[in-house]
Amino acid sequence: MHYSDYFFFRMNGFGGILTVSLAGLFLPAPLLVAQAPSEPVDLLITRARVIDGTGGVLEGATLAISGERIETIHPGPTQLQATLTIDAEGKTVLPGLINAHVHLRPPGVVNEQTLTDFLVDGLTADLYDYLSHGVTTIKSAGDPAALLIQARRRLEQGELHGPRLFLTGPPLTGVDGHPAATLFKDNTWLRTRHTIELASEQEARKAVGRLAALGVDAIKLVYQGSSDEAAPYLFRPGVPLPKMSHLIMQAIIDESHRHQLLVTAHTNDLGDALAVLEAGCDGLEHGVSRARLRGTELGPLLKQHEASYVPTLSLYARRRPEVLETAMGNLKWLADQGVRIVVGTDGIPSAGASGPDTLRELELMVEAGMDPDQVIQAATRNAARHLGKLEEMGTVEEGKLADLIIVDGDPLADIAQLQAIEVVIKGGKVVVDHR
Ligand SMILES: [Zn+2]
């Protein structure tokens, strides 16, 4: 690894960081380190087992953090001084967890007044619940845009205490599609703010353009149901579900990419999942829960398109236990194929459930047969890649944002150790300390 080949030390008055290769020097390393005038870094984490999110593990390492970023990673002890030092002996340091499919609107928010009340009273608690369980980044995969844009601004300005927030705005669906005519059928306020129903390709392109102008980070579309009136699809017994046409779906994906936005699709069925991937979609939300995937083209297609699979197992555990076993088997098969698996819970705020649900999702992935290390990558590096933010977050590497968690024990031996979160660091600052 490159950081074992170099020592970095800070020069007083030099105004920068000088990198010196030991191979070019004659002084023995300890003398060199002792003589280096060093200015304290902001935060040192010492004697840590580091799971770096790429599959690598360091024992007894030191992490030096300055400002919001990881400055250096040392394989052992250092002479560096710090404003704050955390001794992590017996503990494990990991990248902060990323939950790439959440919702911020609780079920009780059904009109303007309840939305206003929630923004004042409820949002803070929910966001803090993620953070206190080690979730340093979330992606809202469908909420009223006003709620999100406001929340993101308040988070960025430090008025709200919570994870980094990425957002899609309202999901794009067909006329009378899901969730417009299923979950929100009786509430026009919700239906028109929480979804965008599209009747044509032109409307699709306009909607993507409006969302891009609003500042969303990604686009989400819903591709479930039937676009053939002669062959209806039942969402639930007695509830037929229309789906946007293939042309509208293709227009959304093309227009999103034209705006440099990644686009993911809510699917449930194999044919829909294959269709959106072939149209260039960057990921599947829920994926396939209505059929077994082993031996189908979906694994090779996901790999070929470098698309993500967000299985939302905790959603099924909560609300549709009858499909959980199929969803778990599908996940295991795709993970074995080397498909990029990403953690997402489809959680909605309910008192104190958002953080625990995220950890539950990781445990369900292990129950499905994935290795703890694969699962940790699904919640860190893979999720960062899924958000298009891997150069900034998702691994413990020099130069990346210092979004880190410190847990007691070893989550590679038992994923449930992630419940034993002691410290959460976001952007180089200790934001939660359970010690
Ligand atoms: Zn969702």
Boltz pocket constraint, residues with backbone or C-beta under 6 A from the ligand:
constraints:
  - pocket:
      binder: B
      contacts: [[A, 101], [A, 102], [A, 103], [A, 141], [A, 142], [A, 346]]
      max_distance: 6.0
